[in-house]
Amino acid sequence: MSDSENDGYDLRDTSGDQWWLAVLPRMLVWSRLRVLESGVAEVFDCDGRVNIYESEDIARSQLLDADFRELDGMDADDAEAWGLDLEEIEPPQAEDDDALREIMMQPLKTPLSGKDW
């Protein structure tokens, strides 16, 4: 795929990805925010959809409205309020978006046993 076909974004370069998370009962839900060279923002959600936004600010607002929080902006107190341990949270990784979609929702571990709910 040439640069003109993907808005100048190198699909293999994920260093600019921003990971966002939400917590449902017994489930951690991820979204990936990616800002293209053009300034357009893409949010890859837990259903495998790519939502396009005019700007990063609009995408961030939509994520916040949906009760997502940016992983990089989260501190230990924020995580604890959600019943999470920051040291145990790691964004999902996969070879491609099809495989990633399958792991964008992850069961939370029970606080006492460390096993999945």
The 8 nearest C-alpha neighbors of each residue, nearest first, counted from 0:
[[1, 4, 2, 5, 3, 10, 9, 7],
 [0, 2, 4, 3, 5, 7, 6, 9],
 [1, 3, 7, 4, 5, 6, 8, 0],
 [4, 2, 1, 6, 5, 7, 0, 8],
 [3, 5, 1, 2, 6, 0, 7, 8],
 [4, 6, 2, 7, 3, 8, 1, 0],
 [7, 5, 3, 8, 4, 2, 36, 37],
 [8, 6, 2, 5, 36, 3, 9, 35],
 [9, 7, 6, 5, 35, 10, 36, 2],
 [8, 10, 12, 11, 7, 2, 5, 13],
 [9, 11, 12, 8, 13, 5, 7, 0],
 [10, 12, 9, 13, 8, 14, 95, 94],
 [13, 11, 9, 10, 14, 15, 8, 16],
 [12, 14, 16, 15, 11, 10, 9, 33],
 [13, 15, 16, 12, 17, 11, 33, 9],
 [16, 14, 13, 17, 33, 12, 34, 32],
 [17, 15, 33, 13, 14, 32, 18, 31],
 [16, 18, 32, 31, 33, 15, 19, 69],
 [19, 17, 31, 70, 30, 69, 32, 16],
 [18, 20, 69, 30, 68, 70, 29, 67],
 [21, 19, 29, 67, 68, 28, 30, 69],
 [20, 22, 67, 28, 27, 66, 68, 29],
 [21, 23, 27, 26, 28, 24, 20, 81],
 [22, 24, 26, 25, 27, 21, 28, 107],
 [23, 25, 26, 22, 27, 107, 106, 116],
 [24, 26, 107, 106, 23, 116, 27, 22],
 [27, 25, 106, 23, 107, 24, 105, 22],
 [26, 28, 22, 105, 104, 21, 106, 107],
 [29, 27, 104, 21, 20, 103, 22, 26],
 [30, 28, 20, 103, 19, 45, 104, 21],
 [31, 29, 44, 19, 43, 18, 45, 20],
 [32, 30, 18, 43, 42, 17, 19, 33],
 [33, 31, 42, 17, 41, 16, 18, 30],
 [32, 34, 16, 41, 40, 42, 35, 17],
 [35, 33, 40, 39, 38, 41, 55, 32],
 [34, 36, 37, 38, 39, 8, 40, 33],
 [35, 37, 38, 7, 8, 6, 34, 39],
 [36, 38, 35, 39, 6, 7, 34, 40],
 [39, 37, 35, 36, 54, 34, 40, 55],
 [38, 40, 54, 53, 35, 37, 34, 52],
 [41, 39, 34, 52, 55, 54, 33, 51],
 [42, 40, 51, 33, 50, 32, 49, 52],
 [41, 43, 32, 50, 49, 31, 44, 33],
 [44, 42, 49, 31, 30, 48, 47, 41],
 [45, 43, 30, 47, 46, 48, 42, 49],
 [44, 46, 103, 47, 100, 29, 30, 104],
 [47, 45, 44, 48, 100, 103, 43, 101],
 [48, 46, 100, 44, 45, 43, 49, 97],
 [49, 47, 44, 46, 43, 50, 45, 42],
 [50, 48, 43, 42, 41, 51, 44, 47],
 [49, 51, 42, 41, 48, 43, 52, 44],
 [50, 52, 41, 40, 49, 42, 53, 39],
 [53, 51, 40, 54, 58, 39, 41, 57],
 [52, 54, 39, 40, 57, 51, 55, 38],
 [55, 53, 39, 40, 57, 56, 52, 38],
 [54, 56, 58, 40, 57, 59, 34, 39],
 [57, 55, 59, 54, 58, 60, 53, 40],
 [56, 58, 60, 54, 59, 55, 61, 52],
 [57, 59, 55, 61, 60, 56, 52, 62],
 [58, 60, 62, 56, 61, 57, 55, 63],
 [61, 59, 57, 63, 58, 62, 64, 56],
 [60, 62, 64, 58, 59, 63, 57, 65],
 [61, 63, 65, 59, 67, 64, 60, 58],
 [62, 64, 66, 60, 67, 65, 61, 59],
 [65, 63, 61, 66, 62, 60, 67, 59],
 [64, 66, 62, 63, 67, 61, 21, 60],
 [67, 65, 63, 64, 21, 62, 68, 20],
 [66, 68, 21, 20, 63, 62, 65, 19],
 [69, 67, 19, 20, 70, 63, 21, 66],
 [70, 68, 19, 72, 71, 18, 20, 73],
 [69, 71, 73, 19, 72, 18, 68, 20],
 [72, 70, 69, 73, 18, 17, 74, 19],
 [73, 71, 69, 70, 74, 68, 77, 19],
 [72, 74, 70, 71, 77, 69, 78, 75],
 [73, 75, 77, 76, 78, 72, 85, 71],
 [74, 76, 78, 77, 79, 85, 73, 84],
 [77, 75, 79, 78, 74, 80, 73, 81],
 [78, 76, 80, 74, 79, 75, 73, 81],
 [77, 79, 83, 75, 81, 80, 76, 84],
 [78, 80, 82, 76, 83, 81, 77, 75],
 [81, 79, 77, 78, 82, 76, 83, 75],
 [80, 82, 78, 79, 83, 77, 22, 76],
 [83, 81, 79, 80, 78, 84, 110, 77],
 [84, 82, 78, 79, 81, 85, 80, 88],
 [83, 85, 86, 87, 78, 79, 88, 82],
 [86, 84, 88, 87, 78, 75, 83, 74],
 [85, 87, 84, 88, 89, 83, 75, 78],
 [86, 88, 85, 84, 89, 83, 108, 90],
 [89, 87, 85, 86, 84, 90, 83, 70],
 [88, 90, 91, 87, 86, 85, 92, 70],
 [91, 89, 92, 18, 88, 29, 103, 70],
 [90, 92, 102, 89, 103, 93, 99, 29],
 [93, 91, 99, 90, 94, 102, 95, 98],
 [92, 94, 99, 95, 98, 91, 96, 102],
 [93, 95, 98, 92, 96, 99, 97, 11],
 [96, 94, 93, 97, 98, 99, 92, 100],
 [95, 97, 99, 98, 100, 93, 94, 47],
 [98, 96, 100, 99, 95, 101, 47, 94],
 [97, 99, 96, 100, 101, 95, 93, 94],
 [100, 98, 96, 93, 101, 97, 102, 95],
 [101, 99, 47, 97, 103, 98, 102, 96],
 [100, 102, 99, 98, 103, 97, 104, 45],
 [101, 103, 104, 99, 100, 105, 91, 98],
 [104, 102, 45, 29, 100, 101, 28, 99],
 [105, 103, 28, 102, 27, 45, 29, 26],
 [104, 106, 27, 26, 102, 107, 103, 28],
 [107, 105, 26, 25, 115, 27, 108, 116],
 [108, 106, 25, 26, 115, 27, 116, 105],
 [107, 109, 115, 114, 113, 116, 110, 106],
 [108, 110, 113, 111, 114, 112, 116, 115],
 [111, 109, 113, 112, 108, 82, 114, 83],
 [112, 110, 109, 113, 114, 108, 115, 116],
 [111, 113, 114, 109, 110, 108, 115, 116],
 [112, 114, 108, 109, 110, 111, 115, 107],
 [115, 113, 108, 112, 109, 116, 107, 110],
 [114, 116, 108, 107, 106, 109, 113, 25],
 [115, 108, 109, 107, 25, 114, 106, 26]]
